[in-house]
C-alpha cells in the first residue's frame, strides 16, 4: 500500500491524493499525470532541484501518478508529497505508515507556506493520520484540536525524521484567549448621528443587514467601520470557521478573535464577491462570514453582482457551481451597504442643491431592485451634520463602543438560549414559522401590526423581517415579550425617512 498521501482542495474540504512513483531505466525524465494543473506540473522542476540539494540524485525515467485520475489537482501544496514519494521509490527513505504531506518546495529544499493547511489538518484528524506541513503554517494548524501535526522547515529535516535520525516535535494544540483590541473608530468619536448609531446597535445585536442613505461626507463609511467594534468576539466554533476560510483562500493567519471586516470596491466582479474561478475559491461574502461585509456606493455595483447577493443573504450560505464541480461556502455576513440619494449625492440636502435630472435620479434609484431591498432589515437616513456638530470636540457624554458591545453581547446571549433547541443563534436566522410561534408578542401587538399593514406596503418577507427586528429591540431592553413600541421602531426602519427616496 502506498503510504504517501497529498491533498487537493475542494472548497473548504480536502480531497486525498495518492502519489505513486515508478522509476525505470533510460535517459533521465520526469512526467506527471493525473489531471494536474500548471502549478502541479511545474512541481517536477522544483522537486528535482530540492531533492538534489538534499542529497538525493535522480536517475532514469520517473513517472508520477496522482490518483484518483479524474479529480483535478491544483496548487503547489503537492510539491512535498511528490518529493517524499520519489525519495521513497529511490530507497532514500522508508515510510512505515500512511502520512499526509503538504508544502511548496524551494529549489534549495526549504519549505514555503501553502494555502489549505487548516483543511489538511481537519482531514488528517478525521482519518487518523499524521500531517507534515511547512513551519510557516504551524500557527494556524496548532489551533485544530486533535490533529497530529509536525512542522517542517526543509526537506533534509523531514528525511532525517523519516529515517529515525532526528525526530520532529509534534505540534501542541493551543487556544486564542486574546480579545479584540481597542475599536477604531470608537462610537464615542463619531459626532452626532444618534439614529444611525442606534440602528447599528440593533444590527449588531440581531445580525441584521443595514442600508445607509445620505449625502457625501455625512459619515456613512465611518459608521460602517465602527460596527466591528461593537460586535462580540468570535466563539470557538466561529473562530475555526473563519480560520478555515482564510486558510482555504490563502490569506495570512491572524491570532485574534476579532470578527472579519471586508470592504469591497464597487468595481468588484460577481466571482470576486461570490467566489468561483477555476479553483472554486471563496469570495468576499464568504471571507466576511461571521463578520461585516461593507459595500460602499451600493448602486454603483454591477446589477448582476447585486442580484447575486439575494440567495446568500437569505440562506447564510452560497453554492458556487462551475464546470469543474460545485462547493458550498458559509456566508453568514452582516451586510452594511451605503449609497447616496442620487448620482450627485445631494438630493434632499438642506445645504447644497441637487444637479441631477429627474431621469438620472430615477435611473440611479432603480439600480436597487425591490427583492434586494427586501432582504435589508434596516434602512437608515444619515443626514448632513449641523455646523455645531462639526465643530464640536466630540466625545463628551457619548457612549463608548465597549459599553454598547456589552449590551449587544447580552442580547445575543438571550437569543442563543431562546433558539438553541432549533439550531439558530441570532434573530435574523429564524424562519418565519418559528418566529410566529416563538417570538412571544403581547396581545395588543397583533392588532397594531394589522393596522400598520393597512398603511404600510410590506411583503410577507418584509413583515417577517420587521418581526425579527422587533424581537431584537426587545432583547436589547431585556423584555421577554415584543411590545407595540418595539414593532413601531422596527417598522420605522422599513418605511421611514430613509426609504422615501426609493418611492419618490
Secondary structure, 3 states (H helix, E strand, C coil): CCCEEEEEEECCEEEEEEEEEEEECCCCEEEEECCECHHHHCHHHHHHHHHHHCCCCCCCEEEEEEECCCCCECCCCCHHHHHHHHHHHCCCCCCCCCEEECCEECCCCEEECCCCHHHHHHHHHHHCCEEEEEHHHHHHHCCCCCCCEEEECEHHHHHHHHCCCCCCCECCCCCCCCCCCCCCCCHHHCCCCHHHHHHHHHHHHHCCCEEEECCCCCCHHHHHHHHHHHCCCCCHHHHHHHHHHHHHHCCCCCCCCCCCEEEECCCCCHHHHHEECCCCEECHHHHCCCCEEEECCHHHCCHHHHHHHHHHHHHCEEEEEECCEEEEEECCCEEEEEECCCCCCCCCCCCCCCCCCHHHHHHHHCCCCHHHHHCCCEEEECCCCCHHHHHCCCCCCCCCHHHHHHHHHHHHHHHHHHHHHHCCCCHHHCCHHHHHHHCCECHHHHHHHHHHHHHCCCCHHHHHHHHHHHHHHHHHHCCCCECHHHHHHHHHHHHCHHHHHHHC
